[in-house]
Amino acid sequence: MARGWRDAADVTVRVPMNGSASSLNASNAATLMLYEAARQRAAGSVEQRGADA
């Protein structure tokens, strides 16, 4: 990922993967993140961040 994109991001994450794939495309990465956010919210384990928290 280009440095400009990383600098523009609020946070970065790393997704450990097995096998020979070295990266996910953007739609797969977004799907994974949205699924995990929904899973954590359903379990009541997501911490609120920001000024409204």
SVG drawing of the C-alpha trace seen along z (x, -y; Angstrom):
<svg xmlns="http://www.w3.org/2000/svg" viewBox="-26 -15 31 38">
<polyline fill="none" stroke="black" stroke-width="0.4" points="0.0,0.0 1.3,-3.4 2.5,-5.6 -0.1,-8.3 -3.0,-5.9 -1.5,-4.7 -1.0,-8.3 -4.6,-9.2 -6.0,-6.2 -7.3,-6.6 -6.1,-3.2 -4.4,-0.3 -4.9,3.4 -3.0,6.6 -5.0,9.8 -2.9,12.9 -3.3,15.4 -2.1,18.9 -1.0,20.1 0.6,18.3 -1.7,15.2 0.1,12.1 -2.8,9.7 -6.6,9.3 -8.4,7.1 -10.3,4.1 -13.7,5.7 -12.6,8.8 -10.8,6.8 -13.9,4.6 -16.1,7.6 -13.9,9.1 -13.8,5.9 -17.6,5.4 -18.2,9.0 -15.9,8.7 -17.4,5.4 -20.9,6.9 -19.8,10.0 -18.2,7.9 -21.3,5.6 -23.6,8.7 -21.4,10.0 -21.3,6.5 -17.5,6.3 -16.8,3.2 -15.4,0.2 -16.8,-3.2 -14.1,-5.6 -14.1,-9.3 -15.5,-12.4 -19.0,-11.0 -17.9,-8.0"/>
</svg>
